[in-house]
Structure formats: structure tokens, C-alpha cells
Amino acid sequence: MKTMNQNGLIPRPQLPNRQLLFITLLVMAVASSPLVAQAEQGKRTMTFLGERGTLAASAPVQAPRGAFVKPHLPTMDFDEYAYLKAAANASISTSAARLGSALESGSTSILNFSFLGKDRLGSADQGFIYAPPDVNTAMGLGQIVEVTNNHFTCFDTTGTVLQDTPMSVFFGYTGQLLTDPRVVYDHIWNRFIVTEVGFSENPTTQFFFIAASTSSDCTGSFNVYRVNMPLAPGDFYDYPQTGYDQDALIFTFNVFNGPFKYAEVDMVAKAAVYNGRGISMSFFNGLPGTLTPNLVRDGNGTTVLIRNAPGTANIQLIKLANTSRNNPSFTGPFNVNTGFTCQVPANASQPGTVAVLDTLDSRFQAPGTQIGNSLYQTQTCGPGLPTPRVVQIDIAANTLTRQDFVSGTASSFDFNPSVAANDIGDALVNWSSTDPSAGNNAATLFSSKLMGANFGPLGSCFQSPTFSTAFRWGDTSAASVDPTDPTQKTFLISNETIQDASNWGTIVCSLTAAP
């Protein structure tokens, strides 16, 4: 296992010693402020590293010489988080309550194709294998990009690998290990956007990387940028998430300096990034965590970030304006009363083992969809058995339009969800599910709904053959609309799977929403 020293530094001659920083942060984490306090606005210089040409179609897999497991970093007080997790786990043994919503009858979504993506052993980078996979995928014009800890892989729709590159090679960076990869496809400009953050080189140096394809071809060239993130010595940027609106790319972070410090949002004009121009990136910090950006499918002048407000029945919104300009602004947080407190969920049990899977802390784990005045998002909730909640929010009125709870069975553990919606409000959600009482190891489930209707019958695109002893799961999954389908009824999803007890895998599935 890797460890890290107390300053978050990873000396290159001591590569195996890289984990102490995360353990220290976990133990020291303190409660996040429920309100925006002392918000700071500023700009960072983005260093253009150049236009990277087509990389090798495949690289030889090197035998890993170490393993790295990244702990989950909650933004609430860690003792409180540990207490809430323990209470949630204990509640399962006394009351297996099930949150649930009515499902429509009829046909399930149609599985168009599926294929296995990368696995842990095949994703080694700089001599290490990683957990969790942080699997993300994005569907382009007949191509699919999957990013994992720690590879960039481009597939065609048959699952044939067109390009497979370690992230350190993709970004041209070996100063430290990289983690938390994300990918989205900008359907407006037909570009893939790939991001990842490195560990701290020293107390004032931690790089965030952005790569944007110069065309719709993921085997072609990318404009690559590097941004140094710390504003104060010891700042550590964690859990970066990536979204966009019509004119800007949006990035959010949880920032720690020992304890949790604040959340931050950064914005940069697409036009500059896509054309390889040197530019600065605007930011706001001092915000409550965890903030999640979304994919804005229209020209709405308001771009919304979302977070769960722990211990309350509220979801909170931060609203951005002028995101691509020199004078961006924000308002909020705005409380959306859902009438339901989404609690820290219990961990997921598995058949045949006492080992459990991490279900995180009820945060929104992946970008949702913003279209018109509607925002579609999903999170894993307690009490009782962990269950994904899908919400539709009116972002103009700051009200809940509807919420649905989806699960595999009456006794399943359901978690790690993501959701996407098309321009008319049809939506598809995917998640991980285990059911020890039925002998079911982790499956990738999905369900779709038409605008205004309930979610339909469940489908499955993968069933893991065994259990996992790794504990860490996720930390994210992906769902997106296929830009090649003019009806916008086709969606792409991806999630983590289990290849064997110590080796995660990934699955990629294309689905057509049921009529």
C-alpha cells in the first residue's frame, strides 16, 4: 500500500509511501458550513501544454509494483460521519426498510450493446494499480471514451479498443500520481473533455489537468492545460467534478487543509480551451461541499450546481451567471425542500462474505442534466437499505417537481447512481445493486422514464460473478445521451463491476429508453 507524509508530499524516491495524507485528512475532517461564508472570487492562470497528437493505439501493460486505495473524504466532521455510517449499518440488522416508488408496467429499456471496459490490473499507471476505479464514460459520434484510475481508453461501439493510454502519458505528467479522472462529451461543440488531478508535489503545488479534443475523434489531438490549484500552503483539492453549459466548462472541488476548508467552483470559456488559447480560469470558493456541476443542454443563462444539505430535508442550489466571461457571478445557496431527509446510507452487504461495499455519504456523485427550468439528478439515500433517489427540480422556482426511489428488489442494496435526461425530459438512471438474500453479487441495473411518468421496469446489463473484498466502490458512475440518435432515446451508461475478489472491472452499456 502507498502512504503519504503529513504534508501531503510524495517524494519520488519513495513511491510506495503515499496514503498517510488521506488518512490524516479523514481523521481531521470537520463540518462544512451550511451557508456560503467569506466567498472569494479570483482567477488562476492556465498553462497551455500544447496540442497533443494521436497517442499510441495501445501501450504494453506493465506489471504493477504497488497498490493504492484512496479513502473516501467526507466534508462533514469525520466522527459524525463515522457515527452516522455505523448507525445506518446497524439499522439494517433491525429494520430493512425500503424506500420505493411505483414503477410503470410495460417494456424495459432495450439493451443495444454492452462490453467490458478496463479492469484494475489493466489500468496500472506509474507502477501502481488503483481502487476505486472512478469509472466515467462519454458517448461521442460513434466513439466512446472511458476513463478509470488510471487510463484513457477510446472504444468504438463494438467494444474494439481504438486507443488505450495511461493517464500519466495522456497528460504528459509524472511528477506525482494522478487520480479522480472525469470525462464528458460536449454535444454542442462535439468535443471530449477529460480532467484529472494530481497529488501534491509540495505544499504550494498541486496540478489539475484539462484536455479537450480538437474534434469529435477521441483518437485525434487534444489541447492540454495544467492549472496549479493551491491558494494557501497545504491546500489539497479533492473529488473534482466536470460539467458544462453553452459557453463554459465548469469544475468543482472539495478543498482540504488538514480539515475540510470549503468547496470551490472554477469556470473557463470553451472557445479559448477548444482553440488552444492561453487564458485564465475564474473561481469562487468559500462554498459548502460537495457541489456537483451538471451538463446544460440548452442556452440557459443560469448554470446550477447542486448539493445535499446533510441532516435536513433540503437540497441546495448555487446559481452561476456569465460563466465564460471576466465577470462571472453566483447567487445562493437556495434551499429546495424535498420533504425527505436523505441520510448517510448504510454500506452494501454481499452474499457469501462479511465484506461490504462503500456507498459514500449521500452526495451527488456525477453530473446530472439541466434543460430549460428542470434539473435531473440522483444520489444514494438512507435510512434503511441504501436507495438511489432521482430528483427533478424546478430551478426557477427552487421547488421539487418530483422524486423517485429506484431499487432492485425489496431486499437489495442499491447505490452509486447516475442519471441523464434528454431535451424533452425522458430520463434514464443506472446504479449498482447487491442482494445477499437472493445470492446476487454486484449488478449494474437501469431504468428509464418518459417525461412526467414513473420509472419503468428494471433491466440489468451486468451481473458480477463473485463478491469484492476491496470495500471502496465507485466513486462515481456515468450516464449520458447518445448524440448520434436524433430521437434522443438512446443512452450510454457505465459502472463498476467485480472480476474477482480483488480485481474491479467496468461495464459499458447502450440502452434505448422504453416507449
N, C-alpha and C positions, 0 to 999 in steps of 0.2 A: 504494500500500500504506500501511496505517496503521503508525505507530510509537508507542512509549510511552517516557516518560522513565525514568531509572534508579530512581526512587522508586515506579514503578507508577502515577503520576498521569497523568490525561488532561485537560489544560486544555481547557475548552470552546472557546476561540477557535482551537485547533489540532487540530481533529478528525482530520486525516489522520495525525497523529504518535502511533500507538498500539501499535506492535508490539515496541518495544525491551524492555519488561518481560519478555515471554515468551522472547525470545532470551536475555536475561540469566539468567532462571531456568533455561533449558535448559543453558547453559554452566556454571552454578554448582551444578546439582543434585547432591546427594550421596546415599550409600547409606542406605536406610531400615533401621531396626533390625529384626532378625528377631523380637524379642520386645517385649512391652509394657514400656516403661520410663518411670517417673515419670508414670504416668497421672494426669490431673487431671480432677476432676468439678466441674461448676458449672451455672449457669443463665444464660440470656440472656432479655432482655425482648423479647417480640414486640409490635410496634406494629400495632394493627388499623387498616387504612386505610379500612375501611368495606365495605359491600356494594355491589359494582358491578353496575349494572343491565345489561340486554341492550345489547351494543355494536352498532355499525353492521354490517349484514349483509355489506357489502363496503366496502373503502376503496380509493380510487384508487391505482394503483401509481405511485410517484414514480421518476423516473429516478435511479439511484444516482450519486453523485459520488465514490465511493471503494470500494475492495475491502479486505476484511480476511481474512487467512488465519491461523488460530490454530495455532501449532505444538503438537505433542504434548509433554506434560511427563511424563517418566518419573520414578519415585520412587527409582530406583537411581542410582548415580553415572553422570553423563552420559557420561564417557569409556568406562566399562564398557559402557553401553548401546550407544554407537556402535560399539564393538568387536564386541559380540555381534550387532548388526544386520549389520555388514559380513561377519562370519564366516558368518552364516546365508545372506546373499545369495550369497557365494562358493560355499557348499556346493551351491547349485542347479546351478551350471555343471559341477560334478564328479560329483555324485550326486543324482539326482532321486528320492530315497527317498520312499515314500508310506506314511504311517500309514493304517491302514484296519481296518475291522471288517466282518464278514459282514453282508449285507443279507437280509432276508426276501424271498421271492418273493411274487408276488401283485399286487394293485392298488395304484397310488399314491394318495395323498390326492386328494380331489375338490376342484377349484377352483370355488368357488361364485360369486365375482365378484372383479374387480380393477379398480382405476382409478389413474390418475396423480395424485399429490399435488402439493405445491408444488415449484417449482424455484428455482434460485439467483436468477435475475433477478426472479422474482415474490415473493421473500421479503425484499426490501430493507426496512431499518428505519433511521431516523435518517440516511438518505442513504447507507447502506453495504450492499453485498452481502457475504455471508459464505461461508467454507469452513472445515471441512466442514459438512454440514447438521445433524448431531446429530439425525437424524430419530427421532422417537418417536411411537407411536400407542397409543391405548387404545380398546377397544370397550365402549360402553355399551348402553343399551336401545334399539337401533335407530339409534344415532348413533355416529360415530367422530370422535375428536379427534386431529389430527396437530399436533405442534409441531416447528418447524425453527428454525434460525438464519436469520430471526428473526421467525416468525409463529405465531399461534394460528389454526388452521383447523378448523371443525366441518363434517363431511360427513354426509349420510345414506348409506344403504347402496348407493345408485346412483352415488355419487360427486358428487352435487349439493352445491355449497358452500352451507351454511346461514349461515356466519359466517366472515369472514376478517379478522383484525386484527393489525397489527404488535404485537410484544411490548411495545414502549415504551408503546403506547396501552393494551394489555390490563392492564399493571401500573401504569400512570399514572406512569411514571418516565422522565425524560430526563436525569438527572444524569450518567450515563455510558452507554456501550453495554452491552447485556445479552448473555449467551451461556450455553451449556450448558443448553438447555431440556430438561425431562423432563415426561412425563405418565403417570399410571396411573389406572385405574378401580377404585375400591373396591367390589367386588361385594357386600360385606357391608352397606354403608350406601348404595350406589348414588350415589356421588359421583365426579366427576372431580377429580383433584388435579394441578395444574400448578405447576412450580417453575422458577426461573431465577436466575442470579447475575449481578450487575453487576461491572464493573471498579472498581478502587479510585478513590474520589473524592480521598482523601488517605491518609497512612499509617495512620490510625486509623478509616477509614470505607470499608467495602465491604458493600453490601447484598445479602442473599439474600431472594428473594420467594417466597411461598407463596400459591396461590389454590385454594380448594375450592368447587366448585359447591354451591349451596344445594338442588339437586335433581338428578335424573338428566338434566336438559336442559342440554346444553352451550351453548345459545343464551340461557339464562337468567342469573340473577345469580350472582356468585361472592363469597365472603368473601376479602378480600385482606389479607395480612400482610407486614410488612417486618421483617427482623432484621439488625442490624449485627453483622458476624461477627468482625473482628479483636480478639484478646485482647492483642496486643502491637503496637506500631508496626511497620508493614511486613508484617504477616501477610497473605498472599494465599490465598484459598480457591478451589480449582480442582477440576474434574471432580465436581461434585455429582451424587449418585445418589439416587433416591427409591424407597422401598418402604413396606410397612405390615404390621402384624399386626392382631389383632382389635380392639385398643383404641388404637393409636398410629400416627402417621406417623413414618417413620424416614428420616433423611437422613445421607449420608456425604460426606466431603470429603477431598481431599489438600490439606494446608496447607504453603505455602512461605513462607520469609522469606529471600530470596536462595536458599539451598539448600532442599531438601526438609526440612521440620521434623517433621511427623507426620501421621497420619490422625486424623480426628475423626468421631464419630457423634453426632447430635442426635435427640432424641425429643420428641414433643408429643402430648398426648391428642387423639384425633379429636373427641371430644364438644365440646371447647372450640372447636376450629377450625371445625367444621361449624355451630356455633351462634353464631359471631361474638363470642366472648368474648375479652377481653384475658387473656393468660396468658404464663407464662414457658416457655422451651424448655430441657430438660435436655441436658447433653452430657458425653461422655467424650472426652478426647484423649490424646496420647502413644502412639497405637496405630500399628502398622505399616501401610503403604499397599500397594496400593489395596484398600480394603474396599468390598464391594458388598452392599447390603441386598437383600431378596427380598420376594415377595408371599406372605404367610402366609394360607392358605386356610381355616384352622380356628382353634380356640381354644387352641392350644398355648401354654403359659405361658413357653416358651423361644423367643426370636426369634434367628435365626442370621444373622451376617454372614460373608462368605466372602472369601478372598484366595488368590492363588497365592503360594507361597514360592519365589522365584527361586533357581535353582541347586540345588534339592532335588527329591525325588520327593513332597514333601508339599503338600497343600492345607491351609490353616489356617482354623479356625473361631473366631469370637468369639461368645459366647452372652450375650444380654441377658435380663433379667427385670424385671418391674414397669415396663415402658416408659412407661406412661401416668400413673404415679404420681410423687409427690415424692421417692421413694427408689429410683430405678432402680439396677440393679447389672449387672456383667458378670463373666464368667469367661473365661479363655483367654489366649493362643491355644492351641487344641487341634490337634495335628498329625494329619492323615489321610494315611496312607501309601498312595499310589496305585501304587507300583511303576514309575512312569514320570515322568521329569523333563520337564515342559512348558517348553521353551526359548523364548527370544525368536524369533519366526518371521521368515522371510525376507519381504521385500516382494513384492507380487504383480506379475508381469510381464503385459504386454498385447500383443495382436497388432498389428503394424504400427507400433510405436513403441518407443523405448528408455525412455519414461516408465513409471514404476512407481507402484503404489498402496500407501499406508501400511497396515500390518497391526498396528500398535501393539506392545505388549510382553508379551503373554500374560496380561494382566489379564482379570478377568470384567467385561464391558463393559455389561451390562444386568441388571436384576433377574431372578432365577430364581423357582422355585416351591418353597415349603415346605409340605408336607402330612403330617400325622402325624409320624413319625420320619424321613421322607425329604426330602431337599433335591435338587432338579434344577437344574443349572447348566451353562454352556458357556463355553469360551474357545478362542482360536486358539493352536495349538502348533507349534513346530518340534521336532526337526530335520527337514531335508528340506523338501519342499513344505509350505507352511503349511496346517494342517488343523484344523478345529474338533473339540474333544473335548467330549463330553457326559458329565457325571458324575451318578451318583445316589449320595448319601451318607447313611448311617445317622447321624443327628445325636445319637442317644442313645448309641451305641457308639463314635462317632468313627471309623467304618470306611467303606471304599469298598464299596458294593453292586455297582456295575458301572460300566464306562466304555466308551463307543463313539466311534469316529472316523468322521466323515462327510466325503465329498468328491464332487466332480462326476464326475471321471474319474481315470484313473491318472496323468494329466499336468497336472491343473488346480491352480490356486492358490485356496485356499478360506479365507475369513476373515470378520470382522465378524458373528459369530453371536449369536443369542438363542434362548431356549428357554422353553416354557411347558408345564405339566403340569396335568391335571385331578385331581379328588379320588380317582380310583382308580389313578392312576399312568400313564395314557396320556400321551404327550408328543409335541410337535412342535417341530422346530428349523428355523430359516431362516438363511441366510448368503449372502454374496457370493462369486462364483466367476468366475475368468477362466481361459482355456485357450488360450494363444498357439499351441500346436502344432495346434490344431483351428480356429484363427481365431475363437475365441469371446471377444467382449468381455464386460464385467461382467454377469453374470446374477444374479437372485435365485432361489436354489434352496431347496427344502424337503424334509423327510422326516419321517414320523411313525412311532411305535411304540406297540404295546399294552404294558400293564404286563408286565414280565418278558421281553418279546420283543426281537428285534433291530429296528433301524430298517428300514423298508420301502423300496421303490423310490423313486428321486428324482423330484421334479417341479420345474418351472420356472414362475414366474409373470411373469417379465420378462427380456428379453434386450436389453441396450443396443446401439444401432446403431453405436457408434464407441468409441474409446478416450478417456481423460481425461488431460490434462496437468497436473492440479491437484495430484497427489501425495497430499494429505491426503484420507482416506476415513473415513466413519463419523461421529463417533467411537463411534457406537452404532447399534443396530437395535432392533426390538421384536417380541415375541410375547406373546399373551395369550389366555385362554379367553373365548369369546363367552358372556356371561351370559344371553343370551336362549335358548340351546339347553339344554333340560332334560337332554339326554343328555351334555352337556359334551364332545361330539365335534367341535365347531366351534371353530376358532382363527382369530385375526387376526394377520397379520404385516405388517411394513413394513421397507424397507431403501432404501439409496441406489441410484440409477441414474445413467446418463450421458445427457444430452440432446444435448450436443455437447462438443467437446474442453475447453471452459472453463465449461460450464454443467451443474451437477449437477441431477438430478431425484430424485423419490421415487416409490415404488410401494406401494400398499396392496392386500393380498390376503386374502380369506376362504377358508378351507380346511376341509374335513371330513376328519378322520383316517380312513384306510382301515381297514375292519373286520378 
